[in-house]
Amino acid sequence: MGSSIAIITARGGSKRIPHKNIKEFCGKPIITYSIEAALQSGLFDEVMVSTDDIEISRIAREAGAQVPFMRSSESAGDYASTDDVLMEVLETYRGQGREFDTFCCLYPTAPFVTAEKLKRAMELLERADSVMPVVKFSFPPQRCMVMNEAGELHMKWPEHAKTRSQDLEPYYHDCGQFYFCKTDLFMKYKTTDLTHMAAMVVSELEVQDIDNFEDWEIAELKYQKMISKRK
C-alpha cells in the first residue's frame, strides 16, 4: 500500500470530561493506547498526534508518537471537523515535502483498538477506498418509539410491530475509533466517507462512546473484559 501515516486527533478542550484525552484509563493516559496500537502494528511510516495542548504533546512524545507541529487555532475550535484536522495535517506534511499514500485517523479515546485490528483494516483498504469499523445496533431501530407533545409513546414504524427481529435488516453505526483512507481520494473529496467504503464489524463488547463519566466506567469494564479474554 506504500507509505502510511497514523494521525491521532487530540485537542485539549474537553468540557464534559476535563483533560479527557490524557485522563488515566485502567492505569495509564487513555491516548497511549492509540499510540501503542499504531506503533505495534508496524503499518506506519509516521505515528503523529495533532494537538493544541502542551501537556498532551508531552505525554504523546513519551509514549513514542511524533508531534512535529501544533494544531492551528482554526482546527482546534469547537466547530472544526475531523476532516478539517486531517486536511491540515496532510497539507502541512506536504509542505515539508512528505506525502503518504494512505492514512489512519485514530481517535485518542479508543483503548479497544489493537495492532491486530489496524492490520485487518489495512488489508480491507487494499480492496476499498476507505475503511470504517462499525457495530450493529443491539436493538432494531425499526422498532423505535417516538413521543408526541403530550408525552405519549407511539411506534415510529408500526408496520414492524410484529416483524420478527431476525427478519429486520441489520443496521450499523460508526464505532468512533479510527478510519483508514487513501490519501489522494481524501484530498480530492475532503472526506473519508467515500463511495467504496469497507466495513469492519466489531463486537459490541469492544465499542463504547465516552461522553461522560458513566461512559468512562463502562468502557473500563469492557476493556478489562477484552483483556481477560486474551489470557
N, CA, C and O of each residue as an XYZ file, in Angstrom:
924
protein
N       0.823     -1.223      0.000
C       0.000      0.000      0.000
C       0.854      1.270      0.000
O       0.302      2.370      0.011
N       2.180      1.149     -0.012
C       3.025      2.330      0.002
C       3.153      2.920      1.392
O       2.925      2.241      2.393
N       3.526      4.204      1.442
C       3.754      4.861      2.727
C       2.431      5.192      3.420
O       1.419      5.444      2.766
N       2.459      5.187      4.748
C       1.231      5.436      5.517
C       1.545      6.188      6.799
O       2.634      6.062      7.357
N       0.583      6.968      7.256
C       0.719      7.746      8.482
C      -0.488      7.520      9.386
O      -1.619      7.427      8.911
N      -0.245      7.434     10.670
C      -1.316      7.408     11.661
C      -1.437      8.802     12.257
O      -0.465      9.353     12.773
N      -2.627      9.363     12.182
C      -2.883     10.708     12.701
C      -3.848     10.584     13.878
O      -5.015     10.234     13.701
N      -3.353     10.874     15.072
C      -4.175     10.793     16.283
C      -4.632     12.205     16.621
O      -3.814     13.078     16.913
N      -5.936     12.423     16.581
C      -6.502     13.759     16.742
C      -6.862     13.993     18.207
O      -7.772     13.352     18.731
N      -6.151     14.910     18.872
C      -6.324     15.065     20.326
C      -6.226     16.530     20.738
O      -5.175     16.985     21.188
N      -7.314     17.259     20.584
C      -7.275     18.654     21.028
C      -7.427     18.730     22.551
O      -7.875     17.778     23.191
N      -7.052     19.862     23.108
C      -7.019     19.995     24.560
C      -8.367     20.260     25.205
O      -8.593     19.847     26.343
N      -9.259     20.931     24.514
C     -10.535     21.307     25.130
C     -11.478     20.132     25.280
O     -11.760     19.426     24.312
N     -11.970     19.919     26.503
C     -12.974     18.878     26.749
C     -13.807     19.330     27.930
O     -13.321     19.402     29.058
N     -15.073     19.636     27.659
C     -15.903     20.249     28.689
C     -16.554     19.227     29.617
O     -16.617     19.447     30.827
N     -17.044     18.104     29.064
C     -17.773     17.132     29.891
C     -16.840     16.283     30.746
O     -17.163     15.962     31.890
N     -15.673     15.917     30.191
C     -14.668     15.166     30.953
C     -13.360     15.942     30.836
O     -12.669     15.824     29.824
N     -13.003     16.739     31.854
C     -11.780     17.544     31.785
C     -10.546     16.691     31.486
O     -10.374     15.610     32.050
N      -9.689     17.195     30.587
C      -8.450     16.507     30.200
C      -8.729     15.078     29.729
O      -7.955     14.157     29.991
N      -9.844     14.919     29.034
C     -10.316     13.595     28.612
C      -9.254     12.783     27.871
O      -9.099     11.590     28.130
N      -8.529     13.412     26.960
C      -7.602     12.668     26.114
C      -6.374     12.137     26.839
O      -5.671     11.273     26.316
N      -6.110     12.647     28.037
C      -4.959     12.147     28.803
C      -5.370     11.665     30.202
O      -4.514     11.391     31.043
N      -6.665     11.564     30.442
C      -7.160     11.045     31.716
C      -6.749      9.579     31.857
O      -6.716      8.839     30.874
N      -6.437      9.166     33.086
C      -5.991      7.793     33.313
C      -7.117      6.801     33.048
O      -8.230      6.946     33.553
N      -6.805      5.802     32.254
C      -7.758      4.750     31.901
C      -7.087      3.409     32.184
O      -6.124      3.034     31.516
N      -7.600      2.696     33.171
C      -7.021      1.398     33.548
C      -5.504      1.480     33.717
O      -4.772      0.584     33.295
N      -5.042      2.568     34.339
C      -3.639      2.632     34.730
C      -2.724      3.517     33.924
O      -1.582      3.737     34.326
N      -3.193      4.046     32.776
C      -2.321      4.939     32.012
C      -3.162      5.909     31.182
O      -4.341      5.650     30.940
N      -2.566      7.025     30.742
C      -3.332      8.006     29.968
C      -3.986      7.346     28.759
O      -3.343      6.584     28.037
N      -5.248      7.637     28.545
C      -6.014      6.917     27.525
C      -5.424      7.062     26.133
O      -5.544      6.143     25.323
N      -4.785      8.198     25.828
C      -4.225      8.384     24.493
C      -3.111      7.390     24.198
O      -2.855      7.079     23.035
N      -2.449      6.889     25.231
C      -1.322      5.980     24.995
C      -1.768      4.669     24.351
O      -0.984      4.028     23.652
N      -3.013      4.267     24.577
C      -3.500      3.026     23.960
C      -3.516      3.150     22.434
O      -3.133      2.215     21.731
N      -3.953      4.287     21.931
C      -3.982      4.513     20.489
C      -2.571      4.575     19.916
O      -2.292      4.003     18.863
N      -1.691      5.270     20.618
C      -0.306      5.394     20.156
C       0.363      4.030     20.117
O       1.007      3.680     19.128
N       0.214      3.262     21.182
C       0.860      1.952     21.252
C       0.325      0.994     20.189
O       1.094      0.240     19.593
N      -0.984      1.018     19.950
C      -1.563      0.151     18.923
C      -0.984      0.490     17.548
O      -0.646     -0.403     16.771
N      -0.876      1.777     17.259
C      -0.334      2.197     15.963
C       1.126      1.798     15.813
O       1.533      1.304     14.762
N       1.908      2.007     16.852
C       3.332      1.652     16.795
C       3.526      0.141     16.687
O       4.355     -0.327     15.906
N       2.768     -0.617     17.466
C       2.917     -2.068     17.487
C       2.465     -2.716     16.181
O       2.911     -3.814     15.847
N       1.587     -2.047     15.445
C       1.094     -2.620     14.184
C       2.191     -2.703     13.127
O       2.166     -3.580     12.264
N       3.147     -1.791     13.201
C       4.211     -1.755     12.207
C       3.751     -1.293     10.832
O       4.468     -1.468      9.847
N       2.564     -0.707     10.758
C       1.980     -0.317      9.472
C       2.422      1.058      8.996
O       2.333      1.361      7.806
N       2.901      1.897      9.919
C       3.004      3.320      9.620
C       4.446      3.822      9.561
O       5.295      3.437     10.365
N       4.691      4.691      8.586
C       5.987      5.360      8.496
C       6.081      6.472      9.531
O       7.176      6.882      9.916
N       4.930      6.956      9.977
C       4.893      8.012     10.992
C       3.644      7.830     11.838
O       2.554      7.591     11.319
N       3.817      7.947     13.152
C       2.687      7.956     14.083
C       2.732      9.313     14.772
O       3.623      9.573     15.581
N       1.784     10.170     14.456
C       1.818     11.541     14.967
C       0.537     11.895     15.699
O      -0.513     11.293     15.474
N       0.640     12.883     16.578
C      -0.509     13.401     17.312
C      -0.720     14.851     16.914
O       0.204     15.663     16.978
N      -1.935     15.171     16.505
C      -2.306     16.552     16.195
C      -3.010     17.127     17.415
O      -4.107     16.694     17.766
N      -2.379     18.102     18.061
C      -2.942     18.679     19.280
C      -2.573     20.150     19.395
O      -1.615     20.622     18.784
N      -3.359     20.856     20.190
C      -3.075     22.250     20.506
C      -2.630     22.383     21.955
O      -2.466     23.495     22.456
N      -2.433     21.241     22.636
C      -2.219     21.222     24.080
C      -0.805     20.743     24.413
O      -0.382     19.683     23.952
N      -0.078     21.520     25.211
C       1.312     21.204     25.547
C       1.414     19.913     26.355
O       2.304     19.101     26.105
N       0.518     19.713     27.316
C       0.568     18.510     28.149
C       0.269     17.260     27.320
O       0.912     16.227     27.500
N      -0.699     17.354     26.422
C      -0.987     16.217     25.539
C       0.232     15.897     24.682
O       0.584     14.731     24.505
N       0.871     16.930     24.154
C       2.048     16.702     23.297
C       3.176     16.040     24.093
O       3.890     15.190     23.560
N       3.341     16.420     25.358
C       4.393     15.815     26.192
C       4.121     14.331     26.401
O       5.009     13.500     26.212
N       2.893     14.000     26.791
C       2.531     12.601     27.042
C       2.616     11.785     25.752
O       3.043     10.630     25.767
N       2.209     12.393     24.642
C       2.274     11.695     23.350
C       3.710     11.347     22.989
O       3.991     10.233     22.547
N       4.616     12.296     23.176
C       6.022     12.034     22.856
C       6.605     10.960     23.773
O       7.382     10.115     23.329
N       6.234     10.994     25.041
C       6.717      9.979     25.976
C       6.249      8.578     25.587
O       6.931      7.588     25.854
N       5.071      8.507     24.948
C       4.524      7.215     24.518
C       5.098      6.759     23.181
O       4.834      5.641     22.740
N       5.887      7.627     22.530
C       6.547      7.232     21.291
C       6.024      7.874     20.031
O       6.512      7.571     18.942
N       5.035      8.760     20.142
C       4.481      9.426     18.969
C       5.285     10.672     18.625
O       6.039     11.194     19.447
N       5.108     11.132     17.400
C       5.710     12.385     16.956
C       4.688     13.513     17.090
O       3.499     13.321     16.836
N       5.167     14.687     17.492
C       4.330     15.899     17.461
C       5.171     16.966     16.755
O       5.730     17.854     17.400
N       5.255     16.870     15.439
C       6.168     17.749     14.694
C       5.705     19.191     14.593
O       6.503     20.080     14.293
N       4.420     19.433     14.840
C       3.877     20.793     14.831
C       2.585     20.791     15.626
O       1.944     19.753     15.785
N       2.207     21.960     16.123
C       0.991     22.082     16.919
C      -0.192     22.429     16.009
O      -0.029     23.032     14.948
N      -1.358     22.038     16.448
C      -2.567     22.303     15.679
C      -2.868     23.797     15.679
O      -2.637     24.480     16.677
N      -3.377     24.298     14.574
C      -3.717     25.714     14.476
C      -4.956     26.023     15.305
O      -5.713     25.117     15.655
N      -5.165     27.286     15.619
C      -6.338     27.695     16.392
C      -7.623     27.425     15.604
O      -8.665     27.140     16.194
N      -7.549     27.513     14.265
C      -8.731     27.277     13.427
C      -9.204     25.828     13.549
O     -10.403     25.581     13.677
N      -8.281     24.873     13.512
C      -8.669     23.462     13.554
C      -8.819     22.945     14.985
O      -9.167     21.783     15.191
N      -8.557     23.808     15.976
C      -8.736     23.415     17.373
C     -10.044     23.940     17.950
O     -10.345     23.685     19.116
N     -10.818     24.662     17.163
C     -12.069     25.240     17.644
C     -13.191     24.221     17.738
O     -13.085     23.106     17.227
N     -14.267     24.625     18.400
C     -15.411     23.735     18.613
C     -16.099     23.329     17.317
O     -16.763     22.293     17.270
N     -15.950     24.122     16.274
C     -16.684     23.854     15.037
C     -15.816     23.224     13.944
O     -16.291     22.974     12.836
N     -14.556     22.972     14.257
C     -13.683     22.312     13.286
C     -14.007     20.823     13.249
O     -14.160     20.192     14.295
N     -14.111     20.263     12.054
C     -14.410     18.848     11.915
C     -13.132     18.020     11.916
O     -12.033     18.551     11.759
N     -13.291     16.714     12.095
C     -12.140     15.820     11.998
C     -11.502     15.926     10.623
O     -10.278     15.905     10.499
N     -12.332     16.039      9.588
C     -11.789     16.180      8.231
C     -10.943     17.440      8.096
O      -9.932     17.434      7.393
N     -11.344     18.521      8.763
C     -10.546     19.756      8.748
C      -9.163     19.512      9.341
O      -8.154     19.972      8.807
N      -9.133     18.779     10.455
C      -7.863     18.477     11.129
C      -6.977     17.619     10.231
O      -5.785     17.889     10.085
N      -7.561     16.588      9.634
C      -6.798     15.695      8.756
C      -6.216     16.462      7.574
O      -5.060     16.265      7.200
N      -7.026     17.332      6.995
C      -6.562     18.117      5.849
C      -5.385     19.003      6.253
O      -4.402     19.106      5.519
N      -5.483     19.634      7.408
C      -4.396     20.499      7.867
C      -3.113     19.697      8.052
O      -2.039     20.132      7.637
N      -3.224     18.519      8.679
C      -2.042     17.692      8.924
C      -1.398     17.263      7.607
O      -0.191     17.416      7.422
N      -2.207     16.725      6.694
C      -1.664     16.209      5.436
C      -1.071     17.326      4.583
O      -0.051     17.125      3.923
N      -1.702     18.507      4.589
C      -1.166     19.622      3.816
C       0.116     20.162      4.436
O       1.017     20.596      3.718
N       0.208     20.139      5.767
C       1.435     20.598      6.426
C       2.587     19.663      6.100
O       3.690     20.120      5.800
N       2.346     18.365      6.156
C       3.388     17.412      5.772
C       3.780     17.596      4.302
O       4.959     17.543      3.955
N       2.788     17.811      3.455
C       3.070     18.014      2.029
C       3.967     19.231      1.841
O       4.874     19.219      1.009
N       3.708     20.284      2.619
C       4.534     21.477      2.546
C       5.969     21.234      2.996
O       6.877     21.980      2.630
N       6.165     20.190      3.789
C       7.506     19.815      4.240
C       8.157     18.804      3.296
O       9.264     18.326      3.542
N       7.437     18.485      2.196
C       7.979     17.541      1.226
C       7.709     16.089      1.552
O       8.362     15.202      1.002
N       6.745     15.823      2.451
C       6.420     14.441      2.825
C       4.967     14.149      2.456
O       4.055     14.867      2.866
N       4.769     13.100      1.688
C       3.424     12.687      1.313
C       3.237     11.212      1.613
O       4.195     10.440      1.596
N       1.989     10.821      1.892
C       1.667      9.445      2.279
C       0.557      8.922      1.383
O      -0.383      9.645      1.054
N       0.673      7.660      0.992
C      -0.330      7.059      0.117
C      -1.639      6.790      0.853
O      -2.723      6.934      0.287
N      -1.523      6.397      2.124
C      -2.705      6.110      2.942
C      -2.519      6.720      4.319
O      -1.402      7.034      4.730
N      -3.632      6.884      5.028
C      -3.541      7.354      6.411
C      -4.608      6.671      7.258
O      -5.614      6.167      6.759
N      -4.346      6.678      8.545
C      -5.327      6.209      9.521
C      -5.590      7.342     10.488
O      -4.676      7.826     11.156
N      -6.839      7.764     10.563
C      -7.257      8.733     11.586
C      -7.649      7.921     12.808
O      -8.610      7.152     12.772
N      -6.911      8.094     13.874
C      -7.100      7.293     15.078
C      -7.477      8.209     16.233
O      -6.765      9.169     16.526
N      -8.597      7.914     16.889
C      -9.042      8.777     17.975
C      -8.252      8.512     19.257
O      -7.808      7.386     19.484
N      -8.071      9.529     20.092
C      -7.253      9.378     21.303
C      -7.962      8.650     22.439
O      -7.322      8.233     23.404
N      -9.281      8.495     22.329
C     -10.043      7.789     23.373
C     -10.573      6.487     22.790
O     -11.780      6.247     22.756
N      -9.645      5.650     22.332
C     -10.014      4.396     21.671
C      -9.171      3.239     22.206
O      -8.386      2.651     21.463
N      -9.328      2.910     23.486
C      -8.492      1.857     24.081
C      -8.764      0.465     23.530
O      -7.964     -0.448     23.735
N      -9.888      0.292     22.830
C     -10.215     -1.029     22.286
C      -9.496     -1.312     20.966
O      -9.533     -2.438     20.470
N      -8.848     -0.305     20.401
C      -8.107     -0.501     19.162
C      -6.820     -1.267     19.471
O      -6.099     -0.943     20.414
N      -6.555     -2.271     18.670
C      -5.340     -3.071     18.826
C      -4.563     -3.078     17.516
O      -5.087     -2.704     16.467
N      -3.315     -3.506     17.591
C      -2.494     -3.622     16.388
C      -3.145     -4.584     15.391
O      -3.092     -4.371     14.180
N      -3.759     -5.646     15.923
C      -4.394     -6.641     15.053
C      -5.565     -6.037     14.285
O      -5.738     -6.318     13.099
N      -6.364     -5.213     14.947
C      -7.498     -4.577     14.267
C      -7.015     -3.619     13.177
O      -7.611     -3.538     12.103
N      -5.947     -2.906     13.459
C      -5.409     -1.984     12.457
C      -4.881     -2.750     11.251
O      -5.056     -2.310     10.114
N      -4.242     -3.882     11.483
C      -3.744     -4.698     10.373
C      -4.899     -5.225      9.526
O      -4.820     -5.254      8.298
N      -5.976     -5.643     10.201
C      -7.139     -6.150      9.477
C      -7.761     -5.040      8.617
O      -8.182     -5.280      7.485
N      -7.810     -3.835      9.167
C      -8.377     -2.709      8.418
C      -7.511     -2.363      7.210
O      -8.031     -2.048      6.140
N      -6.200     -2.422      7.380
C      -5.302     -2.122      6.264
C      -5.472     -3.139      5.143
O      -5.381     -2.789      3.967
N      -5.714     -4.377      5.498
C      -5.967     -5.404      4.485
C      -7.250     -5.094      3.711
O      -7.310     -5.266      2.494
N      -8.270     -4.636      4.432
C      -9.528     -4.273      3.769
C      -9.330     -3.092      2.823
O      -9.981     -3.011      1.781
N      -8.431     -2.176      3.187
C      -8.201     -0.983      2.369
C      -7.622     -1.331      1.004
O      -7.748     -0.546      0.064
N      -6.991     -2.491      0.880
C      -6.432     -2.901     -0.407
C      -7.522     -3.072     -1.459
O      -7.256     -2.977     -2.657
N      -8.760     -3.328     -1.004
C      -9.868     -3.550     -1.938
C     -10.938     -2.462     -1.821
O     -12.056     -2.635     -2.307
N     -10.601     -1.355     -1.183
C     -11.587     -0.290     -0.952
C     -10.909      1.070     -1.017
O      -9.690      1.167     -1.159
N     -11.726      2.128     -0.909
C     -11.199      3.494     -0.873
C     -10.959      3.949      0.560
O     -10.038      4.719      0.833
N     -11.800      3.464      1.473
C     -11.656      3.788      2.893
C     -12.260      2.652      3.703
O     -12.965      1.795      3.170
N     -11.970      2.660      4.999
C     -12.449      1.600      5.897
C     -12.983      2.243      7.174
O     -12.358      3.141      7.738
N     -14.154      1.769      7.622
C     -14.741      2.251      8.873
C     -15.112      1.055      9.759
O     -15.838      0.170      9.308
N     -14.635      1.007     10.999
C     -15.115     -0.007     11.941
C     -16.536      0.349     12.374
O     -16.821      1.495     12.723
N     -17.425     -0.647     12.347
C     -18.815     -0.412     12.714
C     -19.281     -1.488     13.697
O     -18.667     -2.546     13.829
N     -20.380     -1.184     14.378
C     -21.001     -2.136     15.300
C     -22.496     -2.157     15.023
O     -23.092     -1.123     14.722
N     -23.096     -3.330     15.126
C     -24.529     -3.454     14.843
C     -25.333     -2.884     16.017
O     -24.964     -3.075     17.176
N     -26.419     -2.192     15.716
C     -27.324     -1.727     16.762
C     -27.856     -2.946     17.519
O     -28.317     -3.910     16.909
N     -27.787     -2.894     18.840
C     -28.206     -4.045     19.641
C     -29.719     -4.227     19.634
O     -30.211     -5.344     19.798
N     -30.462     -3.136     19.444
C     -31.927     -3.199     19.356
C     -32.334     -2.711     17.966
O     -31.803     -1.700     17.507
N     -33.252     -3.387     17.283
C     -33.629     -2.977     15.927
C     -34.189     -1.549     15.884
O     -35.232     -1.292     16.484
N     -33.533     -0.628     15.199
C     -34.046      0.742     15.103
C     -35.445      0.808     14.491
O     -36.188      1.755     14.747
N     -35.809     -0.197     13.680
C     -37.130     -0.200     13.046
C     -38.251     -0.299     14.075
O     -39.409     -0.027     13.756
N     -37.918     -0.688     15.310
C     -38.938     -0.790     16.358
C     -38.831      0.357     17.369
O     -39.306      0.236     18.499
N     -38.229      1.430     16.977
C     -38.066      2.539     17.909
C     -39.396      3.227     18.199
O     -40.342      3.150     17.415
N     -39.442      3.892     19.328
C     -40.627      4.636     19.761
C     -40.359      6.131     19.661
O     -39.225      6.578     19.827
N     -41.398      6.892     19.391
C     -41.311      8.345     19.407
C     -42.371      8.883     20.368
O     -43.360      8.210     20.658
N     -42.155     10.085     20.849
C     -43.049     10.670     21.849
C     -43.671     11.945     21.289
O     -42.974     12.784     20.719
N     -44.983     12.086     21.452
C     -45.631     13.310     20.974
C     -45.593     14.390     22.052
O     -45.025     14.187     23.125
N     -46.201     15.534     21.758
C     -46.138     16.667     22.688
C     -46.825     16.368     24.015
O     -46.502     16.988     25.029
N     -47.758     15.437     24.023
C     -48.463     15.065     25.262
C     -47.684     14.025     26.078
O     -48.117     13.616     27.155
N     -46.546     13.612     25.556
C     -45.744     12.624     26.260
C     -46.181     11.189     26.015
O     -45.782     10.283     26.746
N     -46.998     10.977     24.993
C     -47.476      9.633     24.671
C     -46.525      8.951     23.690
O     -46.008      9.575     22.763
N     -46.308      7.661     23.919
C     -45.412      6.890     23.067
C     -46.159      6.233     21.912
O     -47.275      5.737     22.062
N     -45.505      6.248     20.761
C     -46.035      5.571     19.585
C     -44.868      4.958     18.826
O     -43.759      5.492     18.848
N     -45.114      3.846     18.158
C     -44.082      3.266     17.313
C     -43.858      4.158     16.100
O     -44.808      4.606     15.458
N     -42.587      4.409     15.797
C     -42.260      5.216     14.623
C     -42.690      4.493     13.352
O     -43.219      5.114     12.430
N     -42.463      3.180     13.304
C     -42.843      2.382     12.143
C     -43.723      1.219     12.604
O     -43.225      0.107     12.778
N     -45.024      1.457     12.805
C     -45.919      0.416     13.327
C     -46.003     -0.826     12.448
O     -46.400     -1.892     12.919
N     -45.636     -0.701     11.185
C     -45.679     -1.871     10.303
C     -44.687     -2.958     10.721
O     -44.779     -4.101     10.274
N     -43.727     -2.579     11.596
C     -42.743     -3.561     12.069
C     -43.078     -4.104     13.457
O     -42.269     -4.814     14.055
N     -44.252     -3.779     13.970
C     -44.616     -4.188     15.335
C     -44.547     -5.696     15.527
O     -44.156     -6.172     16.592
N     -44.923     -6.442     14.510
C     -44.956     -7.897     14.644
C     -43.918     -8.612     13.776
O     -43.926     -9.837     13.659
N     -43.031     -7.829     13.173
C     -41.973     -8.440     12.363
C     -40.932     -9.074     13.276
O     -40.505     -8.459     14.253
N     -40.530    -10.275     12.967
C     -39.505    -10.937     13.775
C     -38.174    -10.189     13.656
O     -37.827     -9.686     12.587
N     -37.436    -10.124     14.769
C     -36.162     -9.405     14.767
C     -35.230     -9.912     13.684
O     -34.551     -9.127     13.021
N     -35.196    -11.245     13.505
C     -34.282    -11.818     12.522
C     -34.685    -11.506     11.081
O     -33.901    -11.717     10.156
N     -35.895    -11.008     10.893
C     -36.344    -10.640      9.556
C     -36.128     -9.156      9.235
O     -36.367     -8.715      8.111
N     -35.679     -8.401     10.224
C     -35.408     -6.980     10.014
C     -33.968     -6.790      9.541
O     -33.053     -7.471     10.005
N     -33.787     -5.863      8.619
C     -32.441     -5.583      8.108
C     -31.556     -5.067      9.239
O     -31.964     -4.152      9.955
N     -30.346     -5.628      9.427
C     -29.461     -5.128     10.486
C     -28.922     -3.745     10.134
O     -28.553     -3.488      8.988
N     -28.880     -2.863     11.118
C     -28.333     -1.527     10.951
C     -27.042     -1.429     11.763
O     -26.897     -2.062     12.810
N     -26.104     -0.620     11.255
C     -24.796     -0.473     11.900
C     -24.504      1.004     12.145
O     -25.050      1.880     11.474
N     -23.637      1.259     13.114
C     -23.180      2.639     13.307
C     -21.672      2.668     13.530
O     -21.062      1.664     13.899
N     -21.097      3.821     13.301
C     -19.664      4.050     13.434
C     -19.204      3.740     14.864
O     -19.848      4.148     15.831
N     -18.097      3.024     14.987
C     -17.547      2.723     16.319
C     -16.915      3.951     16.971
O     -16.779      4.007     18.193
N     -16.526      4.942     16.151
C     -15.855      6.112     16.696
C     -14.465      5.793     17.213
O     -14.057      6.303     18.257
N     -13.730      4.947     16.488
C     -12.399      4.528     16.924
C     -11.302      4.939     15.941
O     -10.303      5.536     16.344
N     -11.481      4.626     14.665
C     -10.494      5.005     13.654
C     -11.102      4.885     12.262
O     -12.173      4.306     12.079
N     -10.381      5.454     11.273
C     -10.753      5.341      9.868
C      -9.463      5.177      9.066
O      -8.455      5.814      9.369
N      -9.496      4.338      8.061
C      -8.407      4.255      7.097
C      -8.878      4.873      5.792
O     -10.059      4.808      5.453
N      -7.947      5.473      5.065
C      -8.348      6.120      3.817
C      -7.151      6.272      2.885
O      -6.014      6.438      3.327
N      -7.432      6.211      1.594
C      -6.417      6.511      0.591
C      -6.314      8.031      0.462
O      -7.313      8.719      0.254
N      -5.108      8.531      0.588
C      -4.893      9.971      0.725
C      -5.344     10.761     -0.497
O      -5.955     11.820     -0.353
N      -5.055     10.270     -1.686
C      -5.407     11.046     -2.869
C      -6.917     11.249     -2.982
O      -7.377     12.308     -3.409
N      -7.682     10.227     -2.596
C      -9.139     10.358     -2.655
C      -9.664     11.280     -1.559
O     -10.622     12.024     -1.769
N      -9.032     11.226     -0.393
C      -9.433     12.158      0.670
C      -9.165     13.596      0.253
O     -10.010     14.469      0.450
N      -8.006     13.844     -0.316
C      -7.656     15.206     -0.722
C      -8.607     15.703     -1.827
O      -8.894     16.896     -1.921
N      -9.080     14.781     -2.643
C      -9.986     15.159     -3.732
C     -11.398     15.449     -3.230
O     -12.012     16.444     -3.613
N     -11.908     14.562     -2.362
C     -13.303     14.674     -1.927
C     -13.472     15.268     -0.524
O     -14.586     15.580     -0.106
N     -12.353     15.421      0.197
C     -12.340     16.057      1.522
C     -13.206     15.316      2.547
O     -13.816     15.932      3.422
N     -13.248     14.002      2.426
C     -13.975     13.177      3.388
C     -13.444     11.755      3.343
O     -12.911     11.313      2.325
N     -13.591     11.044      4.449
C     -13.248      9.614      4.479
C     -14.467      8.758      4.117
O     -14.342      7.548      3.929
N     -15.642      9.386      4.021
C     -16.865      8.659      3.654
C     -16.953      8.566      2.134
O     -17.702      9.303      1.493
N     -16.190      7.662      1.584
C     -16.070      7.552      0.136
C     -17.016      6.495     -0.431
O     -17.616      5.722      0.316
N     -17.142      6.469     -1.735
C     -18.103      5.575     -2.397
C     -17.835      4.120     -2.064
O     -18.761      3.374     -1.744
N     -16.587      3.714     -2.137
C     -16.223      2.324     -1.870
C     -15.591      2.239     -0.475
O     -14.376      2.103     -0.329
N     -16.450      2.322      0.536
C     -16.012      2.289      1.931
C     -16.301      0.913      2.518
O     -17.450      0.475      2.568
N     -15.247      0.240      2.959
C     -15.397     -1.103      3.517
C     -15.755     -1.031      4.996
O     -15.320     -0.129      5.713
N     -16.554     -1.997      5.437
C     -16.950     -2.074      6.851
C     -16.140     -3.145      7.562
O     -15.949     -4.241      7.035
N     -15.670     -2.829      8.748
C     -15.049     -3.811      9.611
C     -15.930     -3.932     10.856
O     -15.947     -3.035     11.699
N     -16.661     -5.042     10.966
C     -17.638     -5.199     12.044
C     -16.919     -5.585     13.338
O     -16.106     -6.509     13.367
N     -17.243     -4.849     14.406
C     -16.605     -5.028     15.707
C     -17.664     -5.449     16.727
O     -18.816     -5.023     16.643
N     -17.276     -6.273     17.675
C     -18.179     -6.708     18.733
C     -18.593     -5.535     19.622
O     -17.798     -4.637     19.896
N     -19.851     -5.560     20.067
C     -20.344     -4.507     20.963
C     -19.577     -4.478     22.276
O     -19.543     -3.449     22.952
N     -18.963     -5.593     22.643
C     -18.161     -5.641     23.871
C     -16.879     -4.829     23.753
O     -16.219     -4.559     24.757
N     -16.519     -4.433     22.519
C     -15.281     -3.687     22.303
C     -15.549     -2.330     21.673
O     -14.721     -1.788     20.941
N     -16.729     -1.793     21.978
C     -17.123     -0.470     21.496
C     -17.793      0.289     22.629
O     -18.656     -0.258     23.316
N     -17.402      1.557     22.833
C     -18.069      2.373     23.840
C     -17.815      3.844     23.557
O     -16.667      4.289     23.577
N     -18.878      4.608     23.292
C     -18.740      6.055     23.231
C     -18.422      6.549     24.635
O     -19.020      6.092     25.609
N     -17.482      7.480     24.739
C     -17.098      8.007     26.052
C     -17.386      9.500     26.075
O     -16.536     10.317     25.721
N     -18.606      9.843     26.500
C     -19.027     11.238     26.534
C     -19.191     11.783     27.950
O     -19.232     12.997     28.150
N     -19.286     10.881     28.939
C     -19.431     11.315     30.325
C     -18.757     10.300     31.240
O     -18.224      9.293     30.772
N     -18.780     10.564     32.543
C     -18.049      9.712     33.484
C     -18.640      8.300     33.571
O     -17.913      7.334     33.799
N     -19.953      8.186     33.392
C     -20.568      6.857     33.403
C     -20.082      6.038     32.201
O     -19.788      4.849     32.331
N     -20.001      6.679     31.042
C     -19.458      6.015     29.854
C     -18.036      5.525     30.128
O     -17.653      4.424     29.730
N     -17.267      6.363     30.813
C     -15.870      6.033     31.118
C     -15.798      4.748     31.951
O     -14.990      3.863     31.671
N     -16.631      4.660     32.953
C     -16.633      3.477     33.816
C     -17.041      2.225     33.042
O     -16.467      1.154     33.241
N     -18.030      2.360     32.162
C     -18.466      1.226     31.342
C     -17.331      0.799     30.412
O     -17.089     -0.393     30.221
N     -16.642      1.780     29.838
C     -15.537      1.470     28.935
C     -14.429      0.714     29.658
O     -13.850     -0.215     29.094
N     -14.127      1.094     30.890
C     -13.090      0.388     31.648
C     -13.496     -1.062     31.910
O     -12.667     -1.969     31.826
N     -14.771     -1.275     32.226
C     -15.254     -2.643     32.457
C     -15.148     -3.474     31.178
O     -14.722     -4.628     31.214
N     -15.537     -2.885     30.056
C     -15.458     -3.602     28.787
C     -14.004     -3.890     28.415
O     -13.683     -4.968     27.915
N     -13.139     -2.924     28.662
C     -11.722     -3.110     28.338
C     -11.131     -4.254     29.165
O     -10.409     -5.101     28.639
N     -11.439     -4.270     30.450
C     -10.939     -5.345     31.315
C     -11.450     -6.705     30.849
O     -10.735     -7.704     30.927
N     -12.694     -6.737     30.364
C     -13.263     -7.970     29.823
C     -12.502     -8.393     28.568
O     -12.197     -9.574     28.400
N     -12.198     -7.454     27.697
C     -11.465     -7.745     26.479
C     -10.089     -8.312     26.794
O      -9.650     -9.284     26.179
N      -9.418     -7.697     27.755
C      -8.071     -8.142     28.132
C      -8.112     -9.540     28.729
O      -7.249    -10.369     28.442
N      -9.120     -9.801     29.564
C      -9.221    -11.118     30.216
C      -9.455    -12.228     29.194
O      -9.019    -13.360     29.400
N     -10.143    -11.912     28.091
C     -10.416    -12.910     27.064
C      -9.149    -13.294     26.302
O      -9.069    -14.386     25.739
N      -8.158    -12.400     26.283
C      -6.911    -12.692     25.581
C      -6.030    -13.656     26.360
O      -5.195    -14.342     25.770
N      -6.203    -13.718     27.679
C      -5.318    -14.503     28.533
C      -5.682    -15.989     28.489
O      -5.038    -16.802     29.151
